[in-house]
Every structure is written in C-alpha cells, then in structure tokens.
Amino acid sequence: MKSFLRFLGKLIGIGAVIYGILFAVFYWDLDGKFMYYIWEPMMVKRFDNMKRADNTSIPYLQKDKVAPDEYTQIL
C-alpha cells in the first residue's frame, strides 16, 4: 500500500508540473510568440525563396486542365 501511495504521489507531482508548464505557456502566450518570432520567419525564408513557374506568362487556353471534361460536365 505504501508503494502504491508513493507511486500515486509521484504521478500527481508529475501531472502538477506538466499542468504548471502548460499554464505558463498559455498564460504568457508563449506558443503564439514562438509561432510569430521563430516559426513563421523560418517558413517565409524557406518557401518565399522557392523557384516557381510564372503562371502569368502562359496564355489561358494553353494551361493544363484540372480535371477531364467527363468529370466536370453536369448531366
């Protein structure tokens, strides 16, 4: 019984620590600050420098069709 109570106490303690960490993260909006100051600049740096085809230089009639006509026609 004593070992069970010790285990239960440790489990409650670990849960309290996790709860405290999550409370601090959401109270001070640390997740939003991480996204704004760290994650978004990394993604902008990566995806804004990708080479892409210039879609404005292709005439409209020469563009690839998204789906065949048989799927887009209404019967």
N, C-alpha and C positions, 0 to 999 in steps of 0.2 A: 504494500500500500504506500509505503514511504517513497519507493522509487517511482510509482505512478504519479504521486503528487509533485515530485521533483521534475519529472518529465512534463507534467501539465504546467508547472510554473515556468519552465524554460520555453514551452510553446507559447504561453501567454506573453512572456517577455519578448520573444522574437516578433510576435504579432504586434505588440505595442511599439517596438522600434520601427517596423515597417509602416505602421499607421502614422507614426510621427514623421517619418521621411516623406510619405505621400502628402500629409497635411502641409508640410513646409513647401513642397514642390507646388502645390496648387494654391496655397495662400499667397505666395510671392510670385505666382505665375511664372515659375522657372521653366516650365515646358514651353510656354509661348515665347519667352525670351530666347530660349535655345533655338526654337524654330526661326525666329526673326533675325538673330545676330549670327548664328552659326550655320544652320541647315540651309536656309534659303540662299545666302550668298554662295555656298558651295554648289547648289543646284543651278543657280544662274550662271556661275562661272563654267560649269560643265556643259549645260545644254544650250547656252547662247553662243558658244563657240563652235557648235556642230555645223558641218557643211550640209547645206540643203539645196535642193533643186529650186530654181527660181520659177515658181508657178505662174507668174505674171507674164513671162516671155512666151508661153505656149498658147497658141490660139485655142479657143474654147472647143471647137469641133474636133481637134486632134487629141484632146485629153482622153485618158482611159475611162471606160465606163465602170461605174462602181459595181453594178450587178447586170447580168444579162437581161435583155428585154422581156424574156419569158417570165421573169420573177417580178418585174416592175409594172407590168400591164394589169389593169383591173378588168376582170371578166364580166 
